[in-house]
Amino acid sequence: MAMSREMEARFESNRLKKAENDTNRRRCFWALFILGAIIFGTSFMAGAASALKDQMHGSAIFYVAFTSGVFQILLGIATALVGWLNYREVRIPGILYIILCFLFALYFGLHLSQSFAAFNIFFLLSGIGLNIWAQVIFHTEDALKDEPGYPLFSPEASQPARYELPKDVIAARAKASQNMDTIGGPAVPSASEMPVPEAPAQPDPYAIRFPEEVRLPEVDASAFGLEADLGTARAPLPVPEITGDVTLEGFSEAESGVREKGIDALPQVSAADLLMDMTAAPSHATVKGDVSQLPDPAEVRARMAAMKKAREEHPLS
């Protein structure tokens, strides 16, 4: 959104006022700080000057000097502190300082006979003037807060930020298909494009289903003199006849016979042979101290020489 020339000129004027007002606030702070340091530094001079009066005698000299010095110290600290609070935009301490300084200036104006009264009146009036200047700065700042664009008064900062895509992204989007801008899965086909599922075959209510391991063979009903009418009823299946010994004792004897024949057919291995295969030879378990059972040294040397020759003829590297 473009800004009119009148609004741009208004922004420029307010920006200059804001910069000048901030500069005046810093100047006021340093002026009050320097004034407070001067008042604090003259505290000993005020005490000494107050004690030089001819009418002062005895303990009155000490009390007058002490009171004058403490007043100067407190006034100097208060002036510097109020200057810092004005810089932090705290108004109430500055207003209270103006009121108190006015009352003290009125008091010293009525007691000009005191030796340091004229200097105190000057310090108090200076503090009042600087704090009035600080209040004017506050008033100007409040007026600027009601203006549009505070506190920067920048046309760029007053407008909302806009994100612009990089040029490579814009170029890639122009080359992409229209489906790139869509979110979600593929388009759902219409009702006319969707395939019509075939109706499942209706099971025969009279069919008897058996598992594969107990499925019975087909029986011809005409062999038993029965007519198979599938529309009305099914012919009853014949009951098979079981012959032979079907008792538990007979089944146990038959099973034991088959098991014995299977075990006898397997090769038999002795435990001693298995132990010999699992034992490292020659070892103490097999030799048992008999040197005659060890291999021939000549045979061992021949095998070692053959291994050395093979290693030389066929090196690893």
Secondary structure as GFF3:
##gff-version 3
##sequence-region A 1 317
A	DSSP	alpha_helix	5	41	.	.	.	ID=ss1
A	DSSP	alpha_helix	43	50	.	.	.	ID=ss2
A	DSSP	alpha_helix	59	87	.	.	.	ID=ss3
A	DSSP	alpha_helix	92	110	.	.	.	ID=ss4
A	DSSP	alpha_helix	117	145	.	.	.	ID=ss5
A	DSSP	alpha_helix	155	158	.	.	.	ID=ss6
A	DSSP	alpha_helix	167	175	.	.	.	ID=ss7
A	DSSP	three_ten_helix	178	181	.	.	.	ID=ss8
A	DSSP	three_ten_helix	212	214	.	.	.	ID=ss9
A	DSSP	three_ten_helix	221	224	.	.	.	ID=ss10
A	DSSP	alpha_helix	248	265	.	.	.	ID=ss11
A	DSSP	alpha_helix	271	278	.	.	.	ID=ss12
A	DSSP	alpha_helix	284	287	.	.	.	ID=ss13
A	DSSP	three_ten_helix	291	293	.	.	.	ID=ss14
A	DSSP	alpha_helix	297	313	.	.	.	ID=ss15
###
